Amino acid sequence: MNRIWNKSHRNNCSLLMILLLGFILWQTPVHASEFNFAVDFELPANQIDKNKTYINVRMEPGKTQEIPYTVFNRTDKSVTVETLIHSATTNSNGVIEYGESKSKFDETLSYDMKNLAKTVGEITVPPQSAVTETLSLKAPEKELAGVVAGGITFQEKKENVSNKSTVGVVNQFSQVKAILI
């Protein structure tokens, strides 16, 4: 009886070791997700605080201003970046959000940032290079008693790949810069 149990025990241990070794050696390749682009704004002379990296400008009513920015691509493939303009909102915690929001605007909203800021919709940056574009801002016609807050979102345009065998999370990275007029 002892011999049978030892042989059975040895077989079970061997099977367990083979399974354990199989789990250790058989790995699914994982690739880190990362930004394929970077954006750098050239802050204008009328920037209120030069130490801030977001746009915070003092403009005269009705005036327009062009603010250049550069999109860098340090990869070996072309990258297409979408630019989107949004008005700022506050979330349920009272934190200001400068990107896209599903919140409906209050009827007291005097100025929508989409009407005051314009830029190209898409930017294609060749491999290992940079493209400079401009953000065009137009101050409201009347003097403001506060600020108009919004943001510009830079987001890599991905090909619409429909792969039903893929299961999991698909990360979409974007960079948002605040705009205060």
C-alpha positions as CSV (number, residue, x, y, z in Angstrom):
1,M,0.0,0.0,0.0
2,N,2.8,2.4,0.9
3,R,4.5,1.7,-2.4
4,I,1.4,2.5,-4.4
5,W,0.8,5.7,-2.4
6,N,4.4,6.8,-2.9
7,K,4.2,6.1,-6.6
8,S,0.9,8.0,-6.9
9,H,2.2,10.8,-4.8
10,R,5.3,11.1,-7.0
11,N,3.2,11.1,-10.1
12,N,1.0,13.9,-8.7
13,C,4.0,15.9,-7.7
14,S,5.6,15.5,-11.1
15,L,2.3,16.6,-12.8
16,L,2.1,19.6,-10.5
17,M,5.7,20.6,-11.2
18,I,5.1,20.3,-15.0
19,L,2.0,22.4,-14.8
20,L,3.7,25.0,-12.6
21,L,6.7,25.1,-15.0
22,G,4.3,25.5,-17.9
23,F,2.6,28.5,-16.3
24,I,5.9,30.1,-15.6
25,L,7.4,29.6,-19.1
26,W,4.2,30.2,-21.1
27,Q,3.6,34.0,-21.1
28,T,1.5,36.2,-23.2
29,P,3.6,39.1,-24.6
30,V,2.6,42.5,-23.1
31,H,3.5,45.8,-24.6
32,A,3.6,49.0,-22.7
33,S,1.2,51.7,-24.0
34,E,2.7,55.1,-24.3
35,F,2.3,58.5,-25.9
36,N,3.5,58.5,-29.5
37,F,3.6,62.3,-29.6
38,A,4.3,65.3,-27.4
39,V,3.0,68.8,-27.6
40,D,4.8,72.0,-26.7
41,F,3.2,75.5,-26.7
42,E,5.2,78.7,-27.3
43,L,3.7,80.9,-24.6
44,P,2.9,84.4,-25.8
45,A,4.1,87.7,-24.4
46,N,0.7,88.4,-22.8
47,Q,0.8,85.2,-20.8
48,I,-0.3,86.2,-17.3
49,D,2.0,83.8,-15.4
50,K,5.1,82.7,-17.4
51,N,5.7,79.8,-15.0
52,K,2.5,78.0,-16.0
53,T,2.5,75.6,-19.0
54,Y,-1.1,76.2,-19.9
55,I,-2.5,79.1,-21.9
56,N,-3.6,82.0,-19.6
57,V,-3.7,85.2,-21.6
58,R,-5.0,88.7,-21.0
59,M,-6.6,89.9,-24.3
60,E,-8.3,93.1,-25.3
61,P,-12.0,92.7,-26.2
62,G,-12.6,91.6,-29.8
63,K,-8.9,91.0,-30.5
64,T,-7.5,87.8,-32.1
65,Q,-4.2,86.1,-31.3
66,E,-2.3,83.2,-32.8
67,I,-0.4,81.0,-30.4
68,P,2.0,78.5,-32.0
69,Y,2.5,75.0,-30.8
70,T,4.6,72.1,-32.0
71,V,3.6,68.4,-32.1
72,F,6.6,66.0,-31.9
73,N,6.7,62.5,-33.1
74,R,9.7,60.4,-31.9
75,T,8.5,57.1,-33.3
76,D,9.4,55.4,-36.5
77,K,5.8,55.6,-37.9
78,S,3.6,58.5,-38.9
79,V,1.3,59.7,-36.2
80,T,-2.0,61.5,-36.8
81,V,-3.2,63.7,-33.9
82,E,-6.7,65.0,-33.5
83,T,-7.3,68.4,-31.9
84,L,-10.5,69.1,-30.1
85,I,-11.6,72.3,-28.3
86,H,-13.9,72.1,-25.3
87,S,-15.3,74.5,-22.7
88,A,-14.3,73.8,-19.1
89,T,-16.8,72.1,-16.7
90,T,-16.7,71.0,-13.1
91,N,-17.2,67.4,-12.2
92,S,-19.3,66.1,-9.3
93,N,-16.3,66.7,-6.9
94,G,-16.0,70.3,-7.9
95,V,-12.8,69.8,-9.9
96,I,-12.4,71.7,-13.1
97,E,-12.2,69.5,-16.2
98,Y,-10.8,71.0,-19.4
99,G,-11.4,68.0,-21.7
100,E,-14.6,66.5,-23.2
101,S,-17.5,66.3,-20.8
102,K,-21.0,64.8,-21.1
103,S,-22.4,67.6,-18.9
104,K,-24.9,69.9,-20.4
105,F,-24.1,73.6,-20.3
106,D,-26.1,75.9,-18.1
107,E,-28.1,78.6,-20.0
108,T,-26.0,81.2,-18.2
109,L,-22.9,80.2,-20.2
110,S,-22.1,83.4,-22.0
111,Y,-19.2,82.2,-24.1
112,D,-18.4,78.7,-25.4
113,M,-14.7,78.1,-25.9
114,K,-15.5,76.3,-29.2
115,N,-16.5,79.6,-30.6
116,L,-13.4,81.5,-29.3
117,A,-10.6,79.0,-30.1
118,K,-9.8,77.4,-33.4
119,T,-7.2,75.1,-34.7
120,V,-6.7,72.4,-37.3
121,G,-8.7,69.2,-36.8
122,E,-6.0,66.8,-37.5
123,I,-2.2,66.9,-37.7
124,T,-0.1,64.2,-39.4
125,V,3.4,64.2,-38.1
126,P,6.0,62.2,-40.1
127,P,8.3,59.8,-38.3
128,Q,11.1,61.3,-36.2
129,S,9.9,64.9,-36.8
130,A,7.8,67.8,-35.6
131,V,5.0,69.9,-37.1
132,T,4.1,73.4,-35.9
133,E,0.5,74.6,-36.0
134,T,-1.3,77.6,-34.4
135,L,-4.1,78.0,-31.9
136,S,-6.2,81.0,-32.9
137,L,-8.0,82.8,-30.0
138,K,-10.6,85.5,-30.3
139,A,-11.5,87.5,-27.2
140,P,-15.2,88.2,-26.6
141,E,-16.4,91.5,-27.9
142,K,-17.3,92.8,-24.5
143,E,-15.1,93.2,-21.5
144,L,-15.2,90.1,-19.2
145,A,-15.9,90.2,-15.5
146,G,-14.0,86.9,-15.2
147,V,-12.4,84.4,-17.4
148,V,-13.5,82.0,-20.2
149,A,-12.1,78.6,-19.4
150,G,-11.7,75.7,-21.8
151,G,-9.1,73.3,-23.1
152,I,-7.5,71.8,-26.2
153,T,-7.3,68.1,-26.3
154,F,-4.6,66.3,-28.4
155,Q,-5.4,62.7,-29.0
156,E,-3.8,60.1,-31.4
157,K,-6.2,59.0,-34.1
158,K,-6.3,55.2,-34.1
159,E,-7.4,53.1,-37.0
160,N,-10.8,51.6,-36.3
161,V,-9.8,48.0,-35.9
162,S,-12.6,45.6,-35.1
163,N,-11.1,42.5,-33.7
164,K,-13.7,40.4,-31.9
165,S,-11.0,38.0,-30.6
166,T,-9.4,40.8,-28.6
167,V,-10.6,41.0,-25.0
168,G,-9.5,43.5,-22.5
169,V,-8.9,47.2,-22.1
170,V,-7.9,49.4,-25.0
171,N,-6.0,52.5,-23.8
172,Q,-6.5,55.8,-25.5
173,F,-4.0,58.5,-24.4
174,S,-4.7,62.2,-24.7
175,Q,-3.1,65.4,-23.6
176,V,-5.2,68.3,-22.5
177,K,-4.0,71.9,-22.2
178,A,-6.1,74.5,-20.3
179,I,-7.0,77.7,-22.1
180,L,-8.0,80.8,-20.0
181,I,-8.9,84.1,-21.7
